[in-house]
């Protein structure tokens, strides 16, 4: 490979004259390549590639194999050097190794951190509170306590619906999922969509497959949830962890196979259909709670200034469509609501709170999340 001076290349390749020079080199490559003069063709290609890439970030240039013509094999041209240098250097604990050309992202992040570190306003205060590791370590599980107290308020179906809706508003769905997205049948409008509940383990097979591998994953889940629950002071930590596995197993049994779910774009429906599928859950009451502008239980600033009254029109004339996904799950949810004790439902909600928050808490929570991911993946 030719060693060419970057300043010289920058001067030669800049402006209209530089672009014309590169085009002439490309013409030389084309003519000489087709006439069998491969050495001259290769040399002109290398020089042209150096000129074209002289202003690329250094880490990007270092990975380029300039001996490869980008018009013939762009991947080998762009990544050839990196592949050669790292092919035999994949750590044993990794299945693959990748490289991202993130020079711009790193520069923006560095500038952003500098600005936030010096900012005297709300943004700077928020940033410094997140970066105050000593305080994070001292607080432990305390940031979750207001949510745990909210869960403790659940005494019956009425209070369960109210508390679940508060979790829903903060992107923590329990027992079933909901979201507003583009209508799969009309991209000009949105649709309100309801689907099966999310699980702790990656797939329903982890819960129902009778194999040594899957049994080990289930045992690990119970063990790890037990450890998490002990961190938040639950006296019956292991019993609650077993409740969670039993509940999620029932949810998994009613969930849709992954290959089928990928093809399920949902079906337009009505609230009356949901009331027939899952009569124990007061859907219209839940929707009113979702629409209400309420203050978060942890004292955070409200993200709204008024009730979202348009939500009350969902599935009705003048409102956005109501879509059901994984329809067969909702009769299973009905049996869960009828049979599963409130204490098990509340345990699942505590677990949802922990999973949602762990990576922002003290190191003991983060370490357990790492341990859980190591077991699963």
MOGI-V411370 format. One record per residue. N is the residue number from 0. SS is DSSP state (@ for helix, = for strand, . for the rest). PSI is psi in whole degrees, 0 to 359 (999 if undefined). OMEGA is omega as a letter, one per 20 degrees, with the letter a starting at -180 (none if undefined). Layout:
BEGIN
n=N ss=SS psi=PSI omega=OMEGA
n=N ss=SS psi=PSI omega=OMEGA
END
This chain:
BEGIN
n=0 ss=. psi=141 omega=a
n=1 ss=. psi=139 omega=r
n=2 ss=. psi=109 omega=a
n=3 ss=. psi=141 omega=a
n=4 ss=. psi=125 omega=a
n=5 ss=@ psi=323 omega=r
n=6 ss=@ psi=318 omega=r
n=7 ss=@ psi=316 omega=r
n=8 ss=@ psi=319 omega=r
n=9 ss=@ psi=318 omega=r
n=10 ss=@ psi=318 omega=a
n=11 ss=@ psi=329 omega=a
n=12 ss=@ psi=359 omega=a
n=13 ss=. psi=156 omega=r
n=14 ss=@ psi=181 omega=a
n=15 ss=@ psi=322 omega=r
n=16 ss=@ psi=321 omega=r
n=17 ss=@ psi=317 omega=r
n=18 ss=@ psi=321 omega=r
n=19 ss=@ psi=322 omega=r
n=20 ss=@ psi=317 omega=r
n=21 ss=@ psi=318 omega=r
n=22 ss=@ psi=320 omega=r
n=23 ss=@ psi=321 omega=r
n=24 ss=@ psi=321 omega=r
n=25 ss=@ psi=323 omega=r
n=26 ss=@ psi=319 omega=r
n=27 ss=@ psi=314 omega=r
n=28 ss=@ psi=313 omega=a
n=29 ss=@ psi=312 omega=a
n=30 ss=@ psi=312 omega=a
n=31 ss=@ psi=324 omega=r
n=32 ss=@ psi=318 omega=a
n=33 ss=@ psi=344 omega=r
n=34 ss=. psi=2 omega=r
n=35 ss=. psi=3 omega=r
n=36 ss=. psi=73 omega=a
n=37 ss=@ psi=325 omega=a
n=38 ss=@ psi=314 omega=r
n=39 ss=@ psi=321 omega=r
n=40 ss=@ psi=316 omega=a
n=41 ss=@ psi=317 omega=a
n=42 ss=@ psi=317 omega=r
n=43 ss=@ psi=324 omega=r
n=44 ss=@ psi=317 omega=a
n=45 ss=@ psi=314 omega=a
n=46 ss=@ psi=316 omega=r
n=47 ss=@ psi=319 omega=a
n=48 ss=@ psi=320 omega=r
n=49 ss=@ psi=317 omega=a
n=50 ss=@ psi=318 omega=a
n=51 ss=@ psi=331 omega=a
n=52 ss=@ psi=8 omega=a
n=53 ss=. psi=332 omega=a
n=54 ss=. psi=6 omega=r
n=55 ss=. psi=154 omega=r
n=56 ss=. psi=149 omega=a
n=57 ss=@ psi=318 omega=a
n=58 ss=@ psi=331 omega=r
n=59 ss=@ psi=316 omega=r
n=60 ss=@ psi=323 omega=a
n=61 ss=@ psi=336 omega=a
n=62 ss=. psi=351 omega=a
n=63 ss=. psi=138 omega=r
n=64 ss=. psi=97 omega=a
n=65 ss=. psi=350 omega=r
n=66 ss=. psi=350 omega=r
n=67 ss=. psi=134 omega=r
n=68 ss=. psi=121 omega=a
n=69 ss=. psi=336 omega=r
n=70 ss=. psi=342 omega=a
n=71 ss=. psi=322 omega=r
n=72 ss=. psi=90 omega=a
n=73 ss=@ psi=323 omega=a
n=74 ss=@ psi=312 omega=a
n=75 ss=@ psi=324 omega=r
n=76 ss=@ psi=310 omega=a
n=77 ss=@ psi=326 omega=a
n=78 ss=@ psi=0 omega=a
n=79 ss=@ psi=313 omega=a
n=80 ss=@ psi=317 omega=a
n=81 ss=@ psi=317 omega=r
n=82 ss=@ psi=316 omega=a
n=83 ss=@ psi=320 omega=a
n=84 ss=@ psi=333 omega=a
n=85 ss=@ psi=358 omega=a
n=86 ss=. psi=319 omega=a
n=87 ss=. psi=15 omega=a
n=88 ss=. psi=22 omega=r
n=89 ss=. psi=122 omega=r
n=90 ss=. psi=149 omega=a
n=91 ss=. psi=333 omega=a
n=92 ss=. psi=3 omega=r
n=93 ss=. psi=147 omega=r
n=94 ss=. psi=343 omega=a
n=95 ss=. psi=167 omega=r
n=96 ss=. psi=138 omega=a
n=97 ss=. psi=161 omega=r
n=98 ss=. psi=134 omega=r
n=99 ss=. psi=134 omega=r
n=100 ss=. psi=85 omega=a
n=101 ss=. psi=31 omega=a
n=102 ss=@ psi=313 omega=a
n=103 ss=@ psi=317 omega=r
n=104 ss=@ psi=317 omega=r
n=105 ss=@ psi=319 omega=r
n=106 ss=@ psi=318 omega=r
n=107 ss=@ psi=318 omega=a
n=108 ss=@ psi=319 omega=r
n=109 ss=@ psi=315 omega=r
n=110 ss=@ psi=322 omega=a
n=111 ss=@ psi=315 omega=r
n=112 ss=@ psi=319 omega=r
n=113 ss=@ psi=317 omega=a
n=114 ss=@ psi=314 omega=a
n=115 ss=@ psi=324 omega=r
n=116 ss=@ psi=328 omega=a
n=117 ss=@ psi=352 omega=a
n=118 ss=. psi=134 omega=a
n=119 ss=. psi=0 omega=a
n=120 ss=. psi=199 omega=a
n=121 ss=@ psi=319 omega=a
n=122 ss=@ psi=315 omega=r
n=123 ss=@ psi=321 omega=r
n=124 ss=@ psi=318 omega=r
n=125 ss=@ psi=316 omega=a
n=126 ss=@ psi=313 omega=a
n=127 ss=@ psi=329 omega=r
n=128 ss=@ psi=324 omega=r
n=129 ss=@ psi=328 omega=a
n=130 ss=@ psi=357 omega=a
n=131 ss=. psi=82 omega=a
n=132 ss=@ psi=326 omega=r
n=133 ss=@ psi=316 omega=a
n=134 ss=@ psi=320 omega=r
n=135 ss=@ psi=316 omega=a
n=136 ss=@ psi=320 omega=a
n=137 ss=@ psi=325 omega=a
n=138 ss=@ psi=333 omega=r
n=139 ss=. psi=239 omega=a
n=140 ss=. psi=358 omega=a
n=141 ss=@ psi=321 omega=a
n=142 ss=@ psi=338 omega=a
n=143 ss=@ psi=348 omega=a
n=144 ss=@ psi=318 omega=r
n=145 ss=@ psi=325 omega=r
n=146 ss=@ psi=323 omega=r
n=147 ss=@ psi=323 omega=r
n=148 ss=@ psi=324 omega=r
n=149 ss=@ psi=317 omega=r
n=150 ss=@ psi=323 omega=r
n=151 ss=@ psi=341 omega=r
n=152 ss=. psi=347 omega=a
n=153 ss=. psi=117 omega=a
n=154 ss=. psi=341 omega=a
n=155 ss=. psi=184 omega=a
n=156 ss=@ psi=321 omega=a
n=157 ss=@ psi=313 omega=a
n=158 ss=@ psi=329 omega=r
n=159 ss=@ psi=315 omega=r
n=160 ss=@ psi=318 omega=a
n=161 ss=@ psi=315 omega=a
n=162 ss=@ psi=318 omega=r
n=163 ss=@ psi=319 omega=a
n=164 ss=@ psi=325 omega=r
n=165 ss=@ psi=320 omega=r
n=166 ss=@ psi=317 omega=r
n=167 ss=@ psi=320 omega=a
n=168 ss=@ psi=342 omega=a
n=169 ss=. psi=31 omega=r
n=170 ss=. psi=35 omega=r
n=171 ss=. psi=90 omega=a
n=172 ss=. psi=142 omega=r
n=173 ss=. psi=131 omega=r
n=174 ss=. psi=330 omega=r
n=175 ss== psi=162 omega=a
n=176 ss== psi=155 omega=r
n=177 ss== psi=151 omega=r
n=178 ss== psi=159 omega=r
n=179 ss== psi=125 omega=a
n=180 ss== psi=179 omega=r
n=181 ss== psi=135 omega=r
n=182 ss== psi=121 omega=a
n=183 ss=. psi=346 omega=a
n=184 ss=. psi=351 omega=a
n=185 ss== psi=98 omega=a
n=186 ss== psi=356 omega=r
n=187 ss== psi=354 omega=a
n=188 ss== psi=167 omega=r
n=189 ss== psi=166 omega=r
n=190 ss== psi=146 omega=r
n=191 ss== psi=119 omega=a
n=192 ss== psi=137 omega=r
n=193 ss== psi=139 omega=a
n=194 ss== psi=179 omega=r
n=195 ss== psi=162 omega=a
n=196 ss=. psi=154 omega=r
n=197 ss=. psi=156 omega=a
n=198 ss=. psi=161 omega=r
n=199 ss=. psi=322 omega=r
n=200 ss=. psi=157 omega=a
n=201 ss=. psi=333 omega=a
n=202 ss=. psi=157 omega=a
n=203 ss=. psi=333 omega=a
n=204 ss=@ psi=332 omega=r
n=205 ss=@ psi=335 omega=a
n=206 ss=@ psi=327 omega=a
n=207 ss=@ psi=345 omega=a
n=208 ss=. psi=130 omega=a
n=209 ss=. psi=80 omega=r
n=210 ss=. psi=160 omega=a
n=211 ss=@ psi=319 omega=a
n=212 ss=@ psi=311 omega=a
n=213 ss=@ psi=325 omega=r
n=214 ss=@ psi=322 omega=r
n=215 ss=@ psi=320 omega=r
n=216 ss=@ psi=319 omega=r
n=217 ss=@ psi=319 omega=r
n=218 ss=@ psi=320 omega=r
n=219 ss=@ psi=320 omega=r
n=220 ss=@ psi=312 omega=r
n=221 ss=@ psi=316 omega=a
n=222 ss=@ psi=316 omega=a
n=223 ss=@ psi=319 omega=r
n=224 ss=@ psi=322 omega=r
n=225 ss=@ psi=315 omega=r
n=226 ss=@ psi=317 omega=r
n=227 ss=@ psi=316 omega=a
n=228 ss=@ psi=329 omega=r
n=229 ss=@ psi=326 omega=r
n=230 ss=@ psi=331 omega=a
n=231 ss=. psi=8 omega=r
n=232 ss=. psi=20 omega=r
n=233 ss=. psi=125 omega=a
n=234 ss=. psi=327 omega=a
n=235 ss=. psi=51 omega=a
n=236 ss=@ psi=311 omega=a
n=237 ss=@ psi=320 omega=r
n=238 ss=@ psi=319 omega=r
n=239 ss=@ psi=323 omega=r
n=240 ss=@ psi=320 omega=r
n=241 ss=@ psi=324 omega=r
n=242 ss=@ psi=318 omega=a
n=243 ss=@ psi=315 omega=r
n=244 ss=@ psi=316 omega=r
n=245 ss=@ psi=316 omega=a
n=246 ss=@ psi=313 omega=a
n=247 ss=@ psi=332 omega=r
n=248 ss=@ psi=318 omega=r
n=249 ss=@ psi=321 omega=r
n=250 ss=@ psi=319 omega=a
n=251 ss=@ psi=321 omega=a
n=252 ss=@ psi=331 omega=r
n=253 ss=@ psi=357 omega=a
n=254 ss=. psi=163 omega=a
n=255 ss=. psi=141 omega=r
n=256 ss=. psi=146 omega=a
n=257 ss=@ psi=317 omega=a
n=258 ss=@ psi=330 omega=r
n=259 ss=@ psi=319 omega=a
n=260 ss=@ psi=325 omega=r
n=261 ss=. psi=331 omega=a
n=262 ss=. psi=354 omega=a
n=263 ss=. psi=104 omega=r
n=264 ss=. psi=8 omega=r
n=265 ss=. psi=161 omega=a
n=266 ss== psi=132 omega=r
n=267 ss== psi=140 omega=a
n=268 ss== psi=189 omega=a
n=269 ss=. psi=165 omega=r
n=270 ss=@ psi=332 omega=r
n=271 ss=@ psi=324 omega=r
n=272 ss=@ psi=317 omega=r
n=273 ss=@ psi=322 omega=a
n=274 ss=@ psi=331 omega=r
n=275 ss=@ psi=322 omega=a
n=276 ss=@ psi=320 omega=a
n=277 ss=. psi=72 omega=a
n=278 ss=. psi=339 omega=a
n=279 ss=. psi=342 omega=a
n=280 ss=. psi=119 omega=a
n=281 ss=. psi=87 omega=a
n=282 ss=@ psi=317 omega=a
n=283 ss=@ psi=323 omega=r
n=284 ss=@ psi=317 omega=r
n=285 ss=@ psi=317 omega=a
n=286 ss=@ psi=321 omega=r
n=287 ss=@ psi=320 omega=r
n=288 ss=@ psi=319 omega=r
n=289 ss=@ psi=321 omega=a
n=290 ss=@ psi=339 omega=a
n=291 ss=. psi=136 omega=r
n=292 ss=. psi=105 omega=a
n=293 ss=. psi=158 omega=r
n=294 ss=. psi=136 omega=r
n=295 ss=. psi=145 omega=a
n=296 ss=. psi=342 omega=a
n=297 ss=. psi=9 omega=r
n=298 ss=. psi=5 omega=r
n=299 ss=. psi=161 omega=a
n=300 ss=. psi=139 omega=r
n=301 ss=. psi=138 omega=r
n=302 ss=. psi=7 omega=a
n=303 ss=. psi=164 omega=r
n=304 ss=. psi=348 omega=a
n=305 ss=. psi=162 omega=r
n=306 ss=. psi=148 omega=r
n=307 ss=. psi=78 omega=a
n=308 ss=@ psi=335 omega=r
n=309 ss=@ psi=334 omega=r
n=310 ss=@ psi=332 omega=a
n=311 ss=@ psi=347 omega=r
n=312 ss=@ psi=358 omega=a
n=313 ss=. psi=131 omega=r
n=314 ss=. psi=3 omega=a
n=315 ss=. psi=171 omega=r
n=316 ss=. psi=127 omega=a
n=317 ss=. psi=357 omega=r
n=318 ss=. psi=172 omega=r
n=319 ss=. psi=156 omega=a
n=320 ss== psi=156 omega=r
n=321 ss== psi=126 omega=a
n=322 ss== psi=136 omega=r
n=323 ss== psi=133 omega=r
n=324 ss=. psi=151 omega=a
n=325 ss=. psi=58 omega=a
n=326 ss=@ psi=325 omega=a
n=327 ss=@ psi=347 omega=a
n=328 ss=@ psi=328 omega=a
n=329 ss=@ psi=327 omega=r
n=330 ss=@ psi=327 omega=r
n=331 ss=@ psi=318 omega=r
n=332 ss=@ psi=322 omega=r
n=333 ss=@ psi=316 omega=r
n=334 ss=@ psi=324 omega=r
n=335 ss=@ psi=314 omega=a
n=336 ss=@ psi=330 omega=r
n=337 ss=@ psi=323 omega=a
n=338 ss=@ psi=327 omega=a
n=339 ss=. psi=131 omega=r
n=340 ss=. psi=151 omega=r
n=341 ss=@ psi=325 omega=a
n=342 ss=@ psi=326 omega=r
n=343 ss=@ psi=320 omega=r
n=344 ss=@ psi=320 omega=r
n=345 ss=@ psi=324 omega=r
n=346 ss=@ psi=318 omega=r
n=347 ss=@ psi=321 omega=r
n=348 ss=@ psi=322 omega=r
n=349 ss=@ psi=318 omega=r
n=350 ss=@ psi=320 omega=r
n=351 ss=@ psi=319 omega=r
n=352 ss=@ psi=316 omega=a
n=353 ss=@ psi=312 omega=a
n=354 ss=@ psi=324 omega=a
n=355 ss=@ psi=334 omega=a
n=356 ss=@ psi=341 omega=a
n=357 ss=@ psi=318 omega=a
n=358 ss=@ psi=349 omega=r
n=359 ss=@ psi=2 omega=a
n=360 ss=. psi=194 omega=a
n=361 ss=. psi=167 omega=a
n=362 ss=@ psi=329 omega=a
n=363 ss=@ psi=326 omega=r
n=364 ss=@ psi=317 omega=r
n=365 ss=@ psi=317 omega=a
n=366 ss=@ psi=321 omega=r
n=367 ss=@ psi=324 omega=r
n=368 ss=@ psi=320 omega=r
n=369 ss=@ psi=316 omega=r
n=370 ss=@ psi=320 omega=r
n=371 ss=@ psi=316 omega=r
n=372 ss=@ psi=325 omega=r
n=373 ss=@ psi=322 omega=a
n=374 ss=@ psi=321 omega=a
n=375 ss=@ psi=326 omega=a
n=376 ss=. psi=999 omega=none
END
